[in-house]
Amino acid sequence: MSQTVHALFPCNEGSGAELLAILKEALVDTRAFDGCESIEAYTNADAPDDVVLWEKFETRAHHEAYLSWRVETGMLDMLAPILRSELEVTYLDNHADV
């Protein structure tokens, strides 16, 4: 079963559009990363500078490897100036029987 991941990027006021522009290029590599099944970008309708990625990876380990790669390549450090707080990653378990 796939691992669903919710990643919240809480951007500084007015920086949501800047993050989306960065992600437009960066997510090309994400989609090609081993284990990535899908990734979609959203903004909070009531707080447009909160950018959310809704991700599906084969396993949590695949996503953790991806996240480590992003840290190693400096992506998160590069985003730090436009974020008002740290990236929040939540791993979600599906309850299809509910």
C-alpha positions as CSV (number, residue, x, y, z in Angstrom):
1,M,0.0,0.0,0.0
2,S,1.2,3.5,-0.9
3,Q,2.4,6.0,1.7
4,T,0.4,9.2,1.6
5,V,2.3,12.3,2.8
6,H,1.0,15.8,3.6
7,A,3.8,18.4,3.5
8,L,3.0,21.9,4.7
9,F,5.3,24.8,3.7
10,P,4.2,27.8,5.8
11,C,5.5,30.7,3.8
12,N,6.1,34.3,4.9
13,E,3.4,36.7,3.9
14,G,3.5,37.2,0.1
15,S,5.9,34.3,-0.5
16,G,3.5,31.5,-1.5
17,A,3.6,32.4,-5.2
18,E,7.4,32.4,-5.1
19,L,7.4,28.9,-3.6
20,L,5.0,27.7,-6.2
21,A,7.4,29.0,-8.9
22,I,10.3,27.1,-7.3
23,L,8.2,24.0,-7.0
24,K,7.2,24.0,-10.6
25,E,10.8,23.2,-11.5
26,A,11.7,21.2,-8.5
27,L,8.8,18.8,-8.7
28,V,10.0,17.5,-12.0
29,D,12.9,15.8,-10.1
30,T,10.5,14.7,-7.4
31,R,8.2,13.0,-9.9
32,A,11.3,11.1,-11.3
33,F,12.5,10.1,-7.8
34,D,12.5,6.4,-7.0
35,G,9.2,5.5,-5.3
36,C,7.3,8.6,-6.2
37,E,3.8,7.7,-7.5
38,S,2.3,11.2,-7.5
39,I,2.6,14.7,-6.1
40,E,0.1,17.6,-6.2
41,A,0.6,21.2,-5.0
42,Y,-2.2,23.2,-3.3
43,T,-2.5,26.5,-1.5
44,N,-4.8,27.0,1.5
45,A,-7.8,28.9,0.2
46,D,-8.0,30.9,3.4
47,A,-4.2,31.4,3.8
48,P,-2.7,31.5,0.3
49,D,0.9,31.6,1.6
50,D,0.5,28.1,3.1
51,V,1.5,25.7,0.3
52,V,0.6,22.0,0.7
53,L,2.1,19.1,-1.2
54,W,-0.1,16.0,-1.3
55,E,2.3,13.1,-2.1
56,K,2.1,9.4,-2.7
57,F,5.2,7.2,-2.5
58,E,5.6,3.5,-2.7
59,T,6.6,3.4,1.0
60,R,7.5,5.7,3.8
61,A,11.1,4.6,3.4
62,H,11.0,5.9,-0.2
63,H,9.7,9.3,1.0
64,E,12.3,9.5,3.8
65,A,15.1,8.8,1.2
66,Y,13.6,11.5,-1.0
67,L,13.5,14.0,1.9
68,S,17.0,13.2,2.9
69,W,18.1,13.8,-0.7
70,R,16.4,17.2,-0.6
71,V,18.2,18.1,2.6
72,E,21.6,16.9,1.2
73,T,21.2,18.9,-2.0
74,G,20.4,22.1,0.0
75,M,16.8,22.5,-1.1
76,L,15.4,23.1,2.4
77,D,18.2,25.5,3.3
78,M,17.4,27.4,0.1
79,L,13.7,27.6,1.0
80,A,14.4,28.7,4.6
81,P,14.3,32.5,3.9
82,I,10.7,32.3,2.5
83,L,9.3,30.0,5.2
84,R,7.9,31.5,8.4
85,S,8.4,28.2,10.2
86,E,9.7,24.8,9.5
87,L,8.3,22.4,6.9
88,E,5.8,20.1,8.5
89,V,5.6,16.5,7.1
90,T,2.8,14.2,8.1
91,Y,2.6,10.5,7.2
92,L,-1.0,9.4,6.8
93,D,-2.4,5.9,7.1
94,N,-5.4,5.0,5.0
95,H,-8.4,3.5,6.6
96,A,-10.3,2.3,3.5
97,D,-12.7,0.3,5.6
98,V,-14.2,3.4,7.2
